[in-house]
Structures are given as C-alpha cells and as structure tokens.
Amino acid sequence: MDLKNKIILVLSVISIVLILVIGYNVFFKSKFNNNYNLDDLNLNSKNIVDNDSFNSTAADSNYNVEIEPHTSDNIISKANVPEIISKKIVFSPEEYASIKNCTPFLGDNNSPLKILFVNLNDAYQFTEIRSDIIDNQFKKISPFKENLNKTAFYSINIENADENSICSNYDIGFNGGVVCDNSKIYEEINKFCEIDDVRGLITIVILNSNRGGSGGDIIYIGTDKEREPEVNFALKKNVAIHEVGHNFGLADLYFGALYFDGRPSKFWDTNYSRAFLNVDGPGCAKWCNSYKPVSEYTESPNAVCLNFTEKQDCVSFNRYLEGFCNYEGTDAACCVWSDEKFEYFNTNCVPVIGTENIGIDCLEGSGCYFGAVYGNYAWRPVNSQGFSESIMYGLSTDSFDSVSERELSKVFKCCLSEESSGLDCVDFRKTYSDFLENINFKKRIGSCGYKK
C-alpha cells in the first residue's frame, strides 16, 4: 500500500479508535485532570475489540445537568454589572482573560479569543504543526475563519521540563495516549506569561510522544519523530480544531464500542450526554421542529432490529460468530439489546447506530439520527457514517456540521464579541455559563463562565 492510501486508511477510522482511549479518563479518573484522549490512529479494523473495562452500565450518574430557568429576577439590567447567582459571579460582557509579558505573533493582545501554543521540549515538527493549525484550520474552517479578527495566537517554548513527572503515557485501547498534569503545565506557562485567568485561554501543548494525546482544559497533541514525516504530519489533520470544538461545548458525534455480546454502549448518564450543544434526545428539538413516528422507521439496513422480541435473535443479527458487526458499506448493520426499552423506539432491540433521519423541518443541512456521544442514548444532527459530514464526527472533513457551526457562532457572538452586551445575549450567557460550570470540561470561554 502506498503512502497516500495509508494516510487515507488511517484518517477514515480516526473516529472509531478515539473512543477506546477516551474511556480511560471517563472511567478510571486518571490522576492527570481527567482529560479525554486523542487516539494514536494506527487501526485497521472497523470493529472495536470487546473490553470488559468498558462497562456499559457504569456511566457516571453524579452530574447535575439541571439548568436554572432564567427569570426576570436575575436579568442583567446593565451591561457592566456582574450577575450574581447562588453566590457565583459571572463575568461581565467583554471581560476577557489578559496576558502580560507575552506578545501574540498573530493578532492583537486585546483579542477576545486567545490561543496559546506550547512547544514542550522541542517537539518534533512543532513549527509545521502549529502553522497547519492556523493556516488550514483557524483560517479556513467556519465559524473560526470569520472570527479571525477576534483571535490572537501566542507561542512559547518550554525546555528541559521533566516530562516523566509532568506527563504520563497509558495503555488503554490499541496504542494508548499521553496526558499531562495541567497544574504543572500552567506553572511552566506562568514563568513566561502573566495571565490573570488561565481558564480563559485555549492552550495547545505539542509534545514528543508515540501516543496520541488528549483534550480537555488543555489540549495535548503528540508528535512522533519515529514516524515518516508525511504520516506524522497527516495524522494531526483537524485534531486541534476538533478539540477546540470540545472546549466550546461540542460533543463527539460518533458512537461507542461495538460490544461482541450485543449490549448497548453507554458511557455517561443519559441526560448528561444530551446536554452538549450539538446533541439532543429523540426528535432533536434543539434544531428540528418535529419528527416522524417510529412506525415509519423502515428505511435503513438495520431498521429490522425493531422487530426482534427475543434477545438472541437481536444480538445475533448481522454479526459474525465472533460477535463482529457486519457492515453495509460504511454503515454498521447489526443490533443491540437492552433490558429497558429505548425511548422513541419503545423496543428492547434497536440498531447499533442509526443511519435513518427521523427529523422534520430541521436546521438546513441537519437531521436527527440515533446514536452519539459514544453511545446509544443521544441523537446527532448528521449521519456521517463515512466520517465526512462533520469535524466532530471524523477529522478527514474540513467543516463542522450546520448545528455545531450554529452553536459555535452563538458563543462567538455572546461570549467573544462586542455584541455580548446585547439583550439577545442575556439568556444565552446565563444558560451557557451554567453549562460550562456543570457540564463542560472547559469552564470559561471569553466572557462566559463563572469567576473563581
């Protein structure tokens, strides 16, 4: 196989392999900040091996996803007066994190969105990777390209850092990942830059590692000098902008592990998994006005799953003896079984991943498809079984889906622009700040979020 085909193969399966290493931090609560992983990408199978450490019933149910309703009692009456809710203070509109002693190499120091690149111990291909992130991601992908004038890029080199004490490799999944201690990284950053609130930055650390990396409050990107330069560079395609999407509050749109025994994939509490900006429950009311009845769910290869009333018939359908799911093109065409009936379908047996749109009168370019956020309990706006419709589904494409782009644009308007003080942003800023505090990995974006 030539180099070009190798790269295409690797990129085509990127979204599937991500889930195994993400599980490490979701379930095992790594001592390093609970960041979620970027995979190392060396995978040549569509099916994920069964792994008893991924217990589909072990979702964390300790998240509070209730959003306090907005009432006239807590409306911001003046743009420069902070809102106090439950003894927490939200940032005022146009109140952004500040950086002193460091000058952006692109953009203005007063820009609302500040991106800080960290070259940790002379990372391999650092300059090339950083340039690609700016030139081919932030400058070319909406809505970031339209908001480039609101963005400043900084870069520092951290040398002679003891990576053995700061960062750690782990061996979950096929190739594992690397995650670092955020507090120690911030300590190193503060030796160069005086930052009033590091949460208000998007920080991207590029480091030497033969593992993938991870995302969270700090984004880590591993780079491997043992790889062929073209392959190493190609594996970074759209990784940064995907992780920045997570920082803003977008969820991964792909499903979870395909368990050999036919059980459903569930990594988080149902309500928690549906709280992210670009996913929803059945019907996708966030971006669709209605949905078709389940009686019309007949147009996809595994719609037949709804007809199975016996578990064995369900979990054996369209599977090999070893439990691998058969595929119809790029679509997984087998079923999963739960002892509790699934919403909308009202059956115990459902498709492992839905490829049939139930949405009616949806935001242009979107629909409502079953399966997202690593499991069978959230609904997504695009099909993307070919990984080509959204950066939040697969990194081979160069655009966000219409729902994700709309949500990102709202954040830019109400948290990262002079429009944030407008009355049409009051409700959004309140709800979004609650979301950042209670749900998201990143706790502050621009002027949205609660003060410490």
N, C-alpha and C positions, 0 to 999 in steps of 0.2 A: 504494500500500500504506500503511495507517495505521500509526501509531507502535507500537501493540500488536503487530501482525503482524511489523513489522520486528524488534522485540525477540525475538519467538518464533523467527523465522528465524535470527537471529544466534546465539541460545543453542543451537539444535538442531544447529549444525555446529561448536560450540566444540571438541569433542574431536578432530575431524579436522584442523583447522588448527593445533592445538598442535604437532603432530609436526614440521612443517617448521622451526619456529624452534628447537625443542629440538635438532635436528640440528646447528645451528650450533655449539653448545658441545660436543656429543658428539664431533664430528669435527674441528673446526677449533681446539679448545682456545683459546678466547678468552683474552686476557691478563687478563681480569677474572674469575678464580676459577672458571671452568667452571660457572657457574650455568646451569640449563636454563630455557627461555623459557615465558612465558605469551603466548599469541598476541594479536594485536590484534583478532581476531574478525570482521573485515569480509570474509566469504567467502560466496559464494552458489552454490557447486558442491559436490557430494558427492565428486567425484574430485579428487585432488591431482595437480597437473601433474608430469610427469616431470622430474627434475632430476639431471643427471649427477654433481652434487656429492654426492649420496646414494648411495654405492656399497654395494650390499647385501652385498658380501663384505669390506667394510672395518671390520668390527666389531673393537673393541679386545679383544685376547686377553691383555692383560697383567694382568688382575685375578686375584688369588688368592682363590678362594671356598671353599677348604677350611676347615671349622670343626673346631678341635681337639676331639677327643672328651673328654667330662667323665669323669674317673676319681676314685677315692677319694683320690688323692694331692693333688688341688687343690680339694677341697671346703672351703668356708668353715666353720670349726668354731665361730667366734664372730662374731656379727653386726657387732661393731665392729672386727674385724681385717681390713684390706685383703688382697685376694688378689693375689699376685704371680705373673704368668705371662709367661715369656720376657722378663724384666726390665721388664715393663709392670705398672703398678699400677692395679687397677680401683677405682672409688670405693666407699666403704662405703655400705651401705644408709642411706637418709635423709641422705646427704651431698649437698646441693644447692648450686647457684650462689647467691651472695649479691650483693645490690645495696645500696650505701650512697649517701647523699646524694640519692636519688630515692625518692619515696613513691608507691605504687600509687594510682591513682584509683578502683580497684575491686579488692577482695580484700586479703589480708594479705601483708605483706612477707616472711613466713616460708613462704609457699605453695611447694610443690614445683615447680609449673609457672609460669614467669614469662614473660609475653608483653609485649614492648616495642614500642610503635608509635613510628615516627619520621616526623614531618612535615617533609619536606625542602623548604626554600624555599617555604613557604606553598602546599602542594599544593592544587590545586582540589578542592573537596568533601571535604577531609580529614575534617572532623568527621562528615559524613554517612556516609562510607565506614567510618570507624572504628566508629561506632555500629552500623552494619549488621553488621559482622563480629562484634561482641559479642552484639547482641540477636537476630540471625537466624541466626547460625552457632554460636558457642560456647554460647549459652544454649538452643538448640533442637535441636541435632543430637547424637545419641548416638555415642560414649560421653562426649563432652565436656560435655554438659549435666549428666550425672550426677556429673561430677567438677569442677563449677564451684567447689566449696568448696576445691579444691586448686589453684586458679588465681588469679594476681594479674596485673592489667593496669596497665602503665605507659605514659606518653606524654611525649615530649619534642619540642621544635621546634628544628630546626637551620636557621638562617637565614644568608643570604649565603655559602653554600657554593658553591665554584666547580664547578658540575656538569660543565663541559666537561673538567675534569681528573679528576673522580671517576667520572663515568658516561659511557657510550658507547652510541649507537644503532648498530644493524646492520641489514642489508637482506636477510637470508635469508627465504625464504617470501614471503607476499603483502604483509605490512605490517611485517615485521621486529620488533624488540624493543629493550628497553633493559636494560643490565646495568651494575652499578657495581663499583668496587673495594672489596671487603669490608673490607680493612685500613684504608682511609681513612674508611669509614663508622664503623668501630669507634673510630678515633681521635677522630672528632667526638663519638660517644656518650660516650666516656670524659671529655670535657670537662664533662659534666653528671652522670654517674653513675660511682661507683666499683664496678666489677664484678670479682670475683675470677677468673671464667672466662666469657668471653662466649659460649663454645660451649654453655653451659648454659642460654642464653635462647632463646626463639623471637622473632626480630627481624623485624618487618614494616615496611618502608620504603615510604611512599606519596610519589610524586614526580610532578611535571608531565612528561608525555610523551605524544606522539601514538602511541607504540608500546605494546605490551602490557605487558611487564615480564619478570620471570624469577623462578625459585625455586631454592633451594639452601640453603646455610648461612644466608644472609639471604634473606628473601622480598621481592621488589620488585613493587609494583603501580603501573602507570602510570595517570594520570588526565588527561583531555584537556578543557580548557576550551573548545575549539572545537566539541565535540560538543554536541548538545542535552542538557541536564542529565539528563533522564529516561533517555536512551540511555546516556550515560556511566556513570550510577549502576547501571543494569541490567546492564551488562557486567561488573561486579565481583561479581555473584552467586556466592557459594560459592567464589570464587577463593582466598581466604585459607585456608579450612578444607581445601581440596584440597591446597594447598601444605604446610600443616601435616601432613597425612597423609604427604606425601613425607618431611618431616623425621623422622617417627616410623618410616619404613621401608617405606611402601606404594609400590607401583609403579602406573603408569598401566595401565589395563586395555584400552585401545584398541590397535588395530593400527597399522602404519606406512603408508608411502606405497603407493599403488596404482600400481605401475610399468606403463607402457604396454607394455613388452616382455614382461610376464608373469613376470619374475623375482621371487623371494620378497623380503620385507623383513626385513632383519636388521641391527640397529643395534648390538648388543652380543654378546659371546661368549654362547653358549647357557647355560652354567652360571651365568654372572654374571646374566643376565636372569631366571633362575629362582630366584635366591637371595632376592629380596624377599619380604616376609612374606605377601603376598596373591596370589602366582602360584606356579606349580609346573610340573612336567613332565607327560607323558602319564599320565592316571589321577588326577592331583591328590591324591596320597596325604596331603598336609598336611591335607586336610579331607574326603576321600572314602575309604571303606573298600574300594571295588572299582570296576571299570569294565567296560563292555560290550565285546565283541570287535569288531574292525573290520568283520567280516562283517555286523554289524547297523547299521553307519553308513550308513543309507539314507533318513533322514527329512528331510533338508534340501535346499533347491533346488540346491546345488552339490555334493551327495554324488556326483553322476555324475562329478566330476573324477577320482575314484579309478579310473575305468575307462579313462582315456586313457593309452595307452602311447607315443604319439608327441608330441613337444614342440609341434609346430604345432597339432595338434588341441587340446592342452591350453590353450595361451596364447590361442587364438582363440575359445574357447568363451565365449559370452555377453558378448562385447566388441564395441564399435563399431569401425569401420575405424581410427579414430584411436587405439585402444587403451583408451578409457574402458571401465570395467567397467559392465555392465548391473546394475540393481538389481531385486530382488523386494521391493517395499515399501521398507523401510529396510535390507534385507539385500543386501550385495554378493554377487552370484551368479556370479562368474567364478572362474578357476583360476590357480594359479601353478605354475611348473615349476622343479625343482632337479635338477642332475646327480647329487646324492646323495639317496638315498631318505630320506623323513621317518620319524622314529620313530612308532610306533603304526600309522600307515597302511601303511608298508612300500611306498610308491609314490613315483614322482618327481613326480606331479601331484596336487595337493591343493587344497582350497578356499582362496581368498584370505583368508577369515576364516570360522571355524567357527561355526555357529549351532545345532549339534546337541549335546545333552548326552550325554556318554559316562559320566558319573559315576553310581555306585551307592552307596546308603547314605551320602550326603554330609551335611555340616552343614546343618541346616534353612535353607532359603532359598538354597541354593547348588547348583552342579553343576560340571561340568568341560567347558570349551569351548576349542576350539583358537584360538590367536592372542591375544597380549597383549604388553605392553612394546614397542610399536612394531614388532612383527614376527611371523613365523610359527614361532617356536621356543619359545614359552612358552604355558601354558594358564591360563585365568582362571576365576573362580568364577561369573560371571553372563554372560548373553547380551548384554544392553544395546545391541543394535544400534539401538534407539530412544533411547539415551543416558539411560534413565530408571531404571536399577536400581542405580546407584552413583555417588557423587560422584567416585570415581576413574576413572569412565568418561566421565561428562558432568556439567556443572555445573548443569543445569536441575533435577536432582532434589535433594531435601533430606535424603538419608540415605546412609550407607555401606552396601555390601553386607554380608551376615552374616559373611563371612570377614574382611573388613577391620575390621569393628567388633570381632570377637573378638580380633584381633591388637592393635588399639589398646587394648582393655581389659586385655590381658595387660601391656602396657607401663605403663599406669596403676597396675596392682596391684603390679608388681615393680620399678618404677623411680620411681614418683611417689606412694608412699603408705607408711604405717607398716607395711603388710603385706610390704614389700620384704625384711625381715629373716627372713621365714619360710622354713622348709626347702623348701617347694614352689616358692620363687622362686630357689633356688640355681642350678639348672641353667639356667633361663631367663636369669638375669642374666649368666652366663658366656657362653652362646651369643649372646645379644643384644649384649653388649659386643663380641664378636668380629665380629659382623655390622656394627655401627656402625663399627668400626675398618677393616674390609676392604672393605666394600661400600657403605655408605650415604654420602650427601652430608653429612649431619649426624653429627657424631662423639660427641655427648653428648646424652642425654635424661634429665633428672632426675639420679638417682644411678647411671645405667648409662653405661658407656663407660670408656675408659682415661684416666688422668691424663697430662698433657703430659710 
